[in-house]
Amino acid sequence: MAAAAFDFIIIGAGSAGCVLANRLSADGRYRVALLEAGPPDRSIWIHLPIGYGKTMWDPVLNWRFYTEPEPTMAGRRIYWPRGRCLGGSSSINGLIAIRGQPQDYDLWRDLGNPGWGWSDVLPYFRKLESNPDLGDRPDHGRDGPLRVSSIPSRHPLIEAVIAAAETCGVKRTEDFNGADQAGVGYYQLTTHRGRRMSTAVAYLKPARRRSNLTVITNAHATRLDFDGKRATGVTYRAGSVEHKLTANAGVILSAGAIQSPQLLMLSGIGPATHLQQHGIPVRLDRPAVGQNLQDHLQLRLIYRVNQPITTNDQLRSIAGRLRMASDWALFRRGPLAIGINQGGLFTRVMAESETPDIQFHIATLSADMAGGKVHPYSGFTLSVCQLRPESRGQITLASTDPLAAPRMQANYLATDFDRRCTVAALTYARRLAAKAPLRNLIEHEVLPGPDVSDDEGLLAFAQGNGATIFHPSGTCRMGSDDNAIVTPRLALRGLDRLWVVDCSIMPQLVSGNTNLPVIMIAEKASDMILEDTRSVH
C-alpha cells in the first residue's frame, strides 16, 4: 500500500507535539500528521486534577518506565512515569506552572545557543499563557492557549509553611515566574474551571477541526525513513501492522527525553560502537545521542499532623469524599480541582549558588510514594529537590525491539556537590518544620524519622528513598559545538529536514518543573521550523 503523504510528520503528541500540530497547521498551507503511541485522552482521571494519583500507575496512559539499578541509590530501580496518550505527560503531571529562572536561559545562550536567552524566550512564555490573575503584569500573558490559574482557597497547612518560611527569611510571593524566583507561596496550576489544561486540550482540541491536520493514535513509531541525508518519513506500527508516512517538508521528533534518543538510535543515528553492538547500520555517528541525561531527584519528608485538616482525612471518610465531590461538581473547587501539591518554596542552601538551588513541593497529604494510597492518619509531605544537579546519566538501547523500553541510567547523586546539596536541602526542610507556626501542627516526623540525626544518615535516607520528580531532560542536547545533537534551531546536525523538539534538547535542566518550558520550546520551534521551511521553498 502506498505511504500516505504529508508535509510535516510529528512523532509524539505530548507537551511539545500538540503545540507543534496546532502551530504548523494553523495557516492551512501544510498538511500535518501527528502520531501518538498511546490512546486518546478520554479518561476522566486525566481531566480531573487529583486524578494524577490514578494515572501515575495506569498501564494504558503511562509508559511506567524504570531505570536500571542505580549504584548511587542503594542499587534501586527508580520508577519513571511518562504520559502515553494525547497530551503526553501534560495529561498526567502535577499541573504546576513554573518557567525556571531567567538565568537558566541566559546560560543556554552562553553555552552556544544564540536566540535562547531570557529576553528571547520570555515573549514565547507570554504567548503561550492565558493568566487571568497575573496577566496584567508585563511578563505574563492573557490571550494564549494555555490557561494558568491561581489556587483560590487558602489552606492552614500551606499558610503555616509560608509563615514558617518567612521566619527563615524567605518572602511570600504570588508569582514564582517573574524576574526573581525566590519565595514561598501557592503554585499556579495549568487548570481552568477545575479541569486540567493539558496541551491536548489547550492546543490540539481547537486544531482538530482543520482538514489539513491528521491525528493518529495507538501508532508507535518504529523507524525514521531517509533518502540519503534527508528525512523522508516515518514507519509506525498499529497493532501488528506496519504503516508508512512520507514527509515533504520534514519530520519532527517530539517523543521525549527517553524515546527521542531511542528512536534516533533505532534509526542508525547515535554512538557508532553502541549501534554496531546491536547490529544497527550506522547512518550518522553521534556519540552524544542519549548522553547528558538529567533529572530532579525528589526527597520526601513526611509529617504526622495533630489536627484532621489534611487531604488524607478527607479521602479516608465517606463524608469527606462526598464533600470533595460536591465541591468540585457544584463549584469546581476543593482538592479535586487542585491536585496534590499546592505550595511551593524556592531558596538557596549552598554558598556557591547565586540563585535558588532547591525547590519544595508542599502536599496536604502523605503516602508512601507520589501517587500512592494515602496514609491512615493526618499527614502532609515536604518534598524537596536540588534544582541544578551536576550528575549526568544516559539512555541506551536494551534491544532493537522498538516496542521495548530503552535502558535508563540516571546516576543520581554521583557528584560531591549534589550529595552536599541534598543533605543541605533535607537539613533546611527539618529547620522549616521546626519553626512556628508549622511546628505547632506537627505531631512528629515520620520520614526520615528521629533515628536519622546526622549528615551521613540524611544522605543514606536520600539514597534509599529518593525518587524522580518527573523531569528527565538533556539527551539530545542543542548547541553549536561538534558534540551537540541539534543546532540552536533544533535541526539535527548532519541530516536534513529532521528536528527534535522536546525536553531532550535542553543543554541544562531548568530550575523547576519542565512542562511550561517544553511548551515554550515548541512555540519557538514552530516559528523556526516554518521560517526554515519557507526559506527553502
C-alpha positions, 0 to 999 in steps of 0.5 A: 500500500502506498505511504500516505503523504504529508508535509510535516510528520510529528512523532509524539503528541505530548507537551511539545507535539500538540503545540507543534500540530496546532502551530504548523497547521494553523495557516492551512498551507501544510498538511500535518500528521501527528502520531501518538503511541498511546490512546486518546485522552478520554479518561476522566482521571486525566481531566480531573486534577487529583486524578494524577494519583490514578494515572501515575500507575495506569498501564494504558496512559503511562509508559511506567518506565524504570531505570536500571539499578542505580549504584548511587541509590542503594542499587534501586530501580527508580520508577519513571512515569511518562504520559502515553496518550494525547497530551503526553505527560501534560495529561498526567503531571502535577499541573504546576506552572513554573518557567525556571529562572531567567538565568537558566536561559541566559546560560543556554545562550552562553553555552552556544545557543544564540536566540535562547536567552531570557529576553528571547524566550520570555515573549514565547512564555507570554504567548503561550499563557492565558493568566487571568490573575497575573496577566496584567503584569508585563511578563505574563500573558492573557490571550494564549492557549494555555490557561494558568490559574491561581489556587483560590482557597487558602489552606492552614497547612500551606499558610503555616509553611509560608509563615514558617518560611518567612521566619527563615527569611524567605518572602511570600510571593504570588508569582514564582515566574517573574524576574526573581524566583525566590519565595514561598507561596501557592503554585499556579496550576495549568487548570481552568474551571477545575479541569486540567489544561493539558496541551491536548486540550489547550492546543490540539482540541481547537486544531482538530477541526482543520482538514489539513491536520491528521491525528493518529493514535495507538501508532508507535513509531518504529523507524525514521525513513531517509533518502540519503541525508534527508528525512523522508518519513516515518514507519509506525506500527498499529497493532501488528501492522506496519504503516508508512508516512512520507514527509515533504517538508520534514519530520519532527521528533517530539517523543521525549527525553527517553524515546527521542534518543531511542528512536534516533538510535533505532534509526542508525543515528547515535554512538557508532560502537553502541549501534554496531553492538546491536547490529544497527547500520550506522547512518550518522555517528553521534556519540552524544545521542542519549548522553547528558541525561538529567533529572530532579531527584525528589526527597520526601519528608513526611509529617504526622499532623495533630489536627484532621485538616489534611487531604488524607482525612478527607479521602479516608471518610465517606463524608469527606469524599462526598464533600470533595465531590460536591465541591468540585461538581457544584463549584469546581473547587476543593482538592479535586480541582487542585491536585496534590501539591499546592505550595511551593518554596524556592531558596538557596542552601549552598554558598556557591549558588547565586540563585535558588538551588532547591525547590519544595513541593508542599502536599496536604497529604502523605503516602508512601510514594507520589501517587500512592494510597494515602496514609491512615492518619493526618499527614502532609509531605515536604518534598524537596529537590536540588534544582541544578544537579551536576550528575549526568546519566544516559539512555541506551538501547536494551534491544532493537525491539522498538516496542521495548523500553530503552535502558535508563541510567540516571546516576543520581547523586554521583557528584560531591556537590549534589550529595552536599546539596541534598543533605543541605536541602533535607537539613533546611526542610527539618529547620522549616518544620521546626519553626512556628507556626508549622511546628505547632501542627506537627505531631512528629516526623515520620520520614526520615524519622528521629533515628536519622540525626546526622549528615551521613544518615540524611544522605543514606535516607536520600539514597534509599528513598529518593525518587524522580520528580518527573523531569528527565531532560538533556539527551539530545542536547542543542548547541553549536559545538561538534558534540551537540545533537541539534543546532540552536534551531533544533535541526539535527546536525548532519541530516536534513529536514529532521528536528527534535523538539522536546525536553531532550534538547535542553543543554541544562535542566531548568530550575523547576518543573519542565512542562511550561518550558517544553511548551515554550520550546515548541512555540519557538520551534514552530516559528523556526521550523516554518521560517526554515521551511519557507526559506527553502521553498 
